Amino acid sequence: MNIKEKILEVRTNRDKSANVGYFANRPDAFDELMQCIFNLEEYPYKEYASWLLIHISRSKKIDLQPYYTRMVDVLFETTDQTVLRNVSRSLTEMEITDYRESEFIDLLIGFIQNYENKVALQVYSIYLLQQFVKRYPELKEETIEIIALHRSGKTVSYKVAERNFLKFVSKL
């Protein structure tokens, strides 16, 4: 079965554990799945591939760290809210690196500041910024201000992310 057929199958069956197991046991198929994301294949391939990536990252059955740089690049290359949300969520399961570090921080802040972005993308941006603030405590105050400034009209999940961020940085 080729990767696009598998993604279409995933689209209909949505069996997360079976699909995670499938890719965990087939490294070549997983690489093809990642290429659908990196190449920003047309709908529905990149969207469902990135959705699968969330569940694969949560399972910890595949080491995603070697894909970190390409995943960060995708955030700069697309405006597709589904892909942005799914890839940023997957990145929260990984260790941040120095790759495009200052640009990445600026991008995450931009995601929060842009009211047109979905709240989930903003929430995952907050969680990713936590890792950067841990590394660079001098970013703490500015990040707190930005998160608070953009709180108005947000969902409970945004407010929970803000509260978790404040709790996290209070321990630094």
Secondary structure, 3 states (H helix, E strand, C coil): CCHHHHHHHHHHHCCHHHHHHHHHCCHHHHHHHHHHHHCCCCCCHHHHHHHHHHHHHHHCCCCCHHHHHHHHHHHHHCCCHHHHHHHHHHHCCCCCCCCCHHHHHHHHHHHHHCCCCCHHHHHHHHHHHHHHHHHCHHHHHHHHHHHHHCCCCCCHHHHHHHHHHHHHHHCC
